[in-house]
Amino acid sequence: MRVIVIGGGSFFPLAAAGSEDFVICADSGYDSAKANGIKADLIIGDMDSVKSDLTCEKNKLVYPARKDFTDGELAVRHAVSMNPSEIVLLGFTGTRLDHTLTNISLLRLIYNSGIKGCLLDGNNTVYYYRGFFEIKNMRGKTVSLVPISERIEKIYTEGLEYPLFGEDLVFGQSRGVSNIVTADRAFYRSEGGDGLLIFSVD
């Protein structure tokens, strides 16, 4: 089972949402779902930002406005508790940089739970990276590996225009940005450190 979590940020509709997907809306993510004809299976949050009428929605988990976690994190934590095969985050980026950065960091929670996860918006697909990542059928795509630990150590790549042969990428430097996939099968492999793997289009 795949769980799609829709947040209240800039919404990008998933191209292939299936009937077997379970959809969780975080607060005003429900407005985006409703506007795009997506049925919400569960709504989570303090409901302080939702503009749509919720009276007909029975599946809600309502939290107080004063709480430790954002509505988005509560929704992601619930998705993780369902132990799905994959979690996709939509509407998790936008004008609030604090929310965007925190929401991207939720990919680590998903990764550490042993679940495949990604964050999508209109221009980017973001994955949490640690150790190894295989890229399939993405020839010509722009890909960046951005360290979020102090460094990613001893990186080896294959199938990329700018290869790395046992070198490090360091937090606060831009060396891993804007590589190009040149093969139908490519990969990153490293011996330590965490990062974000971002596929982008302008």
C-alpha positions as CSV (number, residue, x, y, z in Angstrom):
1,M,0.0,0.0,0.0
2,R,1.1,3.5,-0.8
3,V,0.1,6.5,1.5
4,I,-0.1,9.9,0.0
5,V,0.1,12.8,2.5
6,I,-1.1,16.2,1.3
7,G,0.0,19.2,3.1
8,G,-1.1,22.8,3.0
9,G,1.7,24.2,0.8
10,S,2.0,24.6,-3.0
11,F,0.1,21.6,-4.4
12,F,1.3,19.5,-7.3
13,P,-1.1,16.8,-8.3
14,L,0.4,13.3,-8.5
15,A,0.2,12.0,-12.1
16,A,-0.7,8.4,-11.2
17,A,-2.7,8.3,-7.9
18,G,-4.3,4.9,-7.8
19,S,-7.6,3.7,-6.2
20,E,-5.6,1.6,-3.7
21,D,-3.7,4.6,-2.4
22,F,-4.6,5.8,1.1
23,V,-4.8,9.6,1.2
24,I,-4.1,11.6,4.4
25,C,-4.7,15.4,4.4
26,A,-2.8,17.5,6.9
27,D,-5.2,20.4,7.8
28,S,-5.6,22.7,4.8
29,G,-4.2,20.0,2.5
30,Y,-7.8,18.9,2.5
31,D,-8.6,22.1,0.4
32,S,-6.1,21.1,-2.2
33,A,-7.4,17.5,-2.3
34,K,-11.0,18.6,-2.7
35,A,-10.1,21.2,-5.4
36,N,-8.4,18.5,-7.4
37,G,-11.1,15.8,-7.0
38,I,-9.0,13.7,-4.6
39,K,-10.9,11.8,-1.9
40,A,-9.4,12.1,1.6
41,D,-9.4,8.9,3.6
42,L,-8.2,10.7,6.8
43,I,-7.8,14.4,7.8
44,I,-5.3,15.2,10.6
45,G,-4.5,18.5,12.3
46,D,-5.9,21.3,14.4
47,M,-8.2,22.4,11.4
48,D,-7.4,26.0,11.9
49,S,-6.5,26.6,8.2
50,V,-9.1,24.5,6.4
51,K,-11.5,26.6,4.3
52,S,-13.7,23.7,3.1
53,D,-16.7,22.4,5.0
54,L,-15.6,19.4,7.1
55,T,-19.0,18.5,8.5
56,C,-19.5,15.5,6.1
57,E,-16.0,14.2,6.8
58,K,-16.1,11.5,9.5
59,N,-12.5,10.4,9.4
60,K,-10.7,13.1,11.3
61,L,-8.0,13.3,14.0
62,V,-8.3,16.7,15.5
63,Y,-5.4,18.1,17.6
64,P,-5.2,21.3,19.7
65,A,-3.7,24.4,18.1
66,R,-1.0,24.4,20.8
67,K,1.1,21.2,20.2
68,D,4.6,20.0,19.7
69,F,4.4,19.0,16.1
70,T,3.1,20.6,12.9
71,D,0.0,19.2,11.3
72,G,2.3,17.9,8.5
73,E,4.5,15.9,10.9
74,L,1.5,14.5,12.7
75,A,0.2,13.3,9.3
76,V,3.5,11.8,8.3
77,R,3.9,10.1,11.7
78,H,0.4,8.5,11.3
79,A,1.4,7.4,7.8
80,V,4.5,5.7,9.1
81,S,2.5,3.9,11.8
82,M,0.5,2.3,9.0
83,N,3.7,0.6,7.7
84,P,3.0,1.2,4.0
85,S,5.4,0.2,1.2
86,E,5.8,3.9,0.2
87,I,4.9,7.4,1.4
88,V,4.6,10.3,-1.0
89,L,4.5,13.9,0.3
90,L,2.5,16.5,-1.8
91,G,1.9,20.1,-0.8
92,F,4.9,20.1,1.5
93,T,6.8,23.1,0.0
94,G,5.7,26.7,-0.4
95,T,6.3,30.3,0.7
96,R,7.1,29.4,4.4
97,L,10.8,28.4,4.3
98,D,10.7,27.2,7.9
99,H,7.9,24.8,7.0
100,T,9.5,23.7,3.8
101,L,12.8,22.9,5.4
102,T,11.2,21.0,8.3
103,N,8.9,19.2,5.9
104,I,11.8,18.0,3.8
105,S,13.5,16.8,6.9
106,L,10.5,14.5,7.5
107,L,11.9,12.3,4.8
108,R,14.5,11.2,7.4
109,L,11.7,9.9,9.7
110,I,10.3,7.9,6.8
111,Y,13.7,6.6,5.8
112,N,14.6,5.5,9.3
113,S,11.3,3.7,9.5
114,G,12.4,1.5,6.6
115,I,9.8,2.9,4.2
116,K,10.4,4.3,0.8
117,G,9.5,8.0,0.7
118,C,9.7,11.0,-1.5
119,L,8.5,14.6,-1.6
120,L,7.1,16.0,-4.8
121,D,6.3,19.5,-6.0
122,G,6.0,21.1,-9.4
123,N,9.7,21.2,-10.1
124,N,11.4,18.7,-7.7
125,T,11.4,15.2,-6.5
126,V,13.3,14.8,-3.2
127,Y,14.6,11.6,-1.6
128,Y,16.5,11.0,1.6
129,Y,20.0,9.6,0.9
130,R,22.2,7.3,2.9
131,G,24.7,4.8,1.6
132,F,23.3,3.8,-1.8
133,F,20.7,5.0,-4.3
134,E,20.0,3.5,-7.7
135,I,18.6,5.7,-10.5
136,K,16.6,3.9,-13.1
137,N,15.3,5.2,-16.5
138,M,16.1,8.9,-15.8
139,R,18.7,9.6,-18.5
140,G,19.0,13.3,-19.1
141,K,17.6,14.4,-15.7
142,T,19.3,16.9,-13.5
143,V,20.2,15.4,-10.1
144,S,21.8,17.0,-7.0
145,L,23.2,15.4,-3.9
146,V,23.1,17.9,-1.0
147,P,24.8,16.9,2.3
148,I,22.8,17.4,5.4
149,S,25.3,15.8,7.7
150,E,28.8,17.4,8.1
151,R,29.9,15.4,5.1
152,I,29.1,12.5,2.9
153,E,32.2,10.3,2.8
154,K,33.9,8.4,0.0
155,I,31.2,8.8,-2.7
156,Y,31.4,6.7,-5.9
157,T,29.0,7.3,-8.8
158,E,28.2,5.6,-12.1
159,G,26.1,6.9,-15.0
160,L,26.5,10.6,-14.2
161,E,28.2,13.3,-16.3
162,Y,30.3,14.5,-13.4
163,P,31.6,11.4,-11.6
164,L,33.0,11.0,-8.1
165,F,35.6,8.5,-7.3
166,G,35.8,8.2,-3.5
167,E,35.6,11.9,-2.8
168,D,33.6,13.6,-0.1
169,L,30.8,16.2,-0.3
170,V,30.8,18.7,2.5
171,F,27.9,20.5,4.1
172,G,27.9,24.2,3.1
173,Q,29.5,23.5,-0.3
174,S,27.7,23.2,-3.7
175,R,29.9,20.6,-5.4
176,G,27.1,18.0,-5.6
177,V,24.6,20.3,-7.3
178,S,23.4,20.0,-11.0
179,N,24.8,16.7,-12.1
180,I,23.2,15.0,-15.1
181,V,22.1,11.3,-15.5
182,T,23.8,9.9,-18.6
183,A,22.7,6.2,-18.4
184,D,19.5,4.2,-17.9
185,R,21.0,2.9,-14.7
186,A,23.1,5.1,-12.5
187,F,23.9,5.1,-8.8
188,Y,25.5,6.9,-5.9
189,R,27.3,4.9,-3.3
190,S,29.1,6.2,-0.2
191,E,30.5,5.1,3.1
192,G,29.1,7.6,5.6
193,G,26.9,10.6,6.0
194,D,23.4,11.7,5.0
195,G,22.0,13.9,2.2
196,L,19.1,14.8,0.1
197,L,18.9,13.5,-3.5
198,I,17.0,16.0,-5.6
199,F,15.8,15.6,-9.2
200,S,14.9,19.0,-10.5
201,V,13.4,20.6,-13.6
202,D,13.5,24.4,-14.3
